Amino acid sequence: MITVNLYYTGSNGSARAFAEEMTGSGIAAAIRAEEGNLRYEYFFPMDDPETVLLIDQWRDQAALDAHHASPMMAQIAALREKYDLHMKVERFVSDEALPEQDLKFIKR
């Protein structure tokens, strides 16, 4: 599984407006319906009103590549420009099994 954290930062509420338009326009729902998408959710940091965090998870690199090749990417890029957003990206690849020493910290 691949998790991509995208931090969208703008000014005067533009990052939140971007997330609201992504959701309200149906683009976010369409991405969630794509083959291999596991999660597509926006979060708002409590200490930074000008940033929105998107947690985007995909089954594998092939699913992420298909998403990047989809027509929705042009729509997303246009909205990023519309709201003049800057981005920071973090990418994580899941480890299938947690090490034994980490399991003692996880309540299941």
Kinemage of the C-alpha trace (Angstrom):
@kinemage 1
@onewidth
@group {chain A} dominant
@subgroup {mainchain}
@vectorlist {calphas} color= white
{ca met a 1} P 0.000 0.000 0.000
{ca ile a 2} L 1.184 3.523 -0.810
{ca thr a 3} L 0.135 6.510 1.266
{ca val a 4} L 0.711 10.029 0.006
{ca asn a 5} L 0.214 12.984 2.342
{ca leu a 6} L -0.294 16.204 0.425
{ca tyr a 7} L -0.231 19.475 2.331
{ca tyr a 8} L -1.965 22.228 0.373
{ca thr a 9} L -1.158 25.713 1.622
{ca gly a 10} L -2.692 28.947 0.427
{ca ser a 11} L -3.912 32.227 1.860
{ca asn a 12} L -7.210 33.734 2.935
{ca gly a 13} L -8.873 30.327 3.233
{ca ser a 14} L -7.998 29.179 -0.288
{ca ala a 15} L -6.796 25.708 0.768
{ca arg a 16} L -10.049 24.973 2.553
{ca ala a 17} L -12.032 26.366 -0.403
{ca phe a 18} L -10.069 24.024 -2.700
{ca ala a 19} L -10.953 20.997 -0.547
{ca glu a 20} L -14.594 22.067 -0.416
{ca glu a 21} L -14.731 22.417 -4.209
{ca met a 22} L -13.001 19.047 -4.699
{ca thr a 23} L -15.670 17.478 -2.503
{ca gly a 24} L -18.651 19.506 -3.706
{ca ser a 25} L -17.858 19.042 -7.397
{ca gly a 26} L -17.718 15.258 -7.086
{ca ile a 27} L -14.041 14.998 -8.051
{ca ala a 28} L -13.074 13.562 -4.659
{ca ala a 29} L -15.861 10.956 -4.872
{ca ala a 30} L -14.747 9.995 -8.379
{ca ile a 31} L -11.181 9.504 -7.139
{ca arg a 32} L -12.434 7.343 -4.261
{ca ala a 33} L -14.237 5.178 -6.835
{ca glu a 34} L -11.087 4.596 -8.892
{ca glu a 35} L -9.713 1.057 -8.979
{ca gly a 36} L -7.103 0.687 -6.261
{ca asn a 37} L -7.968 3.777 -4.224
{ca leu a 38} L -8.134 2.923 -0.534
{ca arg a 39} L -8.514 6.378 1.028
{ca tyr a 40} L -8.945 9.958 -0.092
{ca glu a 41} L -9.692 12.285 2.824
{ca tyr a 42} L -9.060 15.921 3.712
{ca phe a 43} L -8.066 17.098 7.187
{ca phe a 44} L -7.548 20.559 8.632
{ca pro a 45} L -4.598 21.150 11.010
{ca met a 46} L -5.766 22.889 14.172
{ca asp a 47} L -2.724 25.152 14.353
{ca asp a 48} L -2.603 26.211 10.676
{ca pro a 49} L -5.846 27.530 9.159
{ca glu a 50} L -4.175 28.055 5.770
{ca thr a 51} L -3.218 24.400 5.218
{ca val a 52} L -5.243 21.329 4.286
{ca leu a 53} L -3.870 17.795 4.537
{ca leu a 54} L -4.991 15.211 1.997
{ca ile a 55} L -4.347 11.580 2.906
{ca asp a 56} L -4.375 9.614 -0.331
{ca gln a 57} L -3.878 5.817 -0.232
{ca trp a 58} L -3.487 3.394 -3.114
{ca arg a 59} L -3.275 -0.378 -3.320
{ca asp a 60} L -0.018 -0.256 -5.312
{ca gln a 61} L 2.081 1.830 -7.696
{ca ala a 62} L 0.091 0.650 -10.732
{ca ala a 63} L -3.143 2.029 -9.249
{ca leu a 64} L -1.442 5.327 -8.397
{ca asp a 65} L 0.024 5.547 -11.909
{ca ala a 66} L -3.432 4.963 -13.425
{ca his a 67} L -4.818 7.759 -11.262
{ca his a 68} L -2.035 10.109 -12.358
{ca ala a 69} L -2.861 9.301 -15.992
{ca ser a 70} L -6.599 9.922 -15.503
{ca pro a 71} L -8.472 12.987 -16.811
{ca met a 72} L -9.144 14.022 -13.199
{ca met a 73} L -5.530 15.115 -12.812
{ca ala a 74} L -6.157 18.013 -15.200
{ca gln a 75} L -9.186 19.044 -13.132
{ca ile a 76} L -7.163 18.869 -9.920
{ca ala a 77} L -4.312 20.876 -11.463
{ca ala a 78} L -6.751 23.548 -12.634
{ca leu a 79} L -8.235 23.857 -9.138
{ca arg a 80} L -4.761 24.080 -7.580
{ca glu a 81} L -4.014 26.978 -9.931
{ca lys a 82} L -7.391 28.599 -9.287
{ca tyr a 83} L -6.686 28.678 -5.547
{ca asp a 84} L -2.934 29.417 -5.962
{ca leu a 85} L -1.907 26.536 -3.728
{ca his a 86} L 1.587 25.406 -2.822
{ca met a 87} L 2.252 21.789 -1.920
{ca lys a 88} L 4.435 19.673 0.283
{ca val a 89} L 4.334 15.916 -0.320
{ca glu a 90} L 5.251 12.931 1.848
{ca arg a 91} L 5.143 9.387 0.492
{ca phe a 92} L 5.035 6.195 2.550
{ca val a 93} L 5.084 2.565 1.486
{ca ser a 94} L 3.470 0.268 4.032
{ca asp a 95} L 5.335 -2.506 5.688
{ca glu a 96} L 3.059 -5.537 5.616
{ca ala a 97} L 3.906 -6.676 9.131
{ca leu a 98} L 4.727 -4.537 12.122
{ca pro a 99} L 7.913 -5.514 13.921
{ca glu a 100} L 7.254 -7.411 17.147
{ca gln a 101} L 8.774 -4.617 19.267
{ca asp a 102} L 6.210 -2.142 17.839
{ca leu a 103} L 3.168 -4.325 18.521
{ca lys a 104} L 3.293 -3.635 22.281
{ca phe a 105} L 2.355 -0.015 21.527
{ca ile a 106} L -0.698 -0.898 19.421
{ca lys a 107} L -4.078 -1.598 21.014
{ca arg a 108} L -6.175 -3.758 18.703
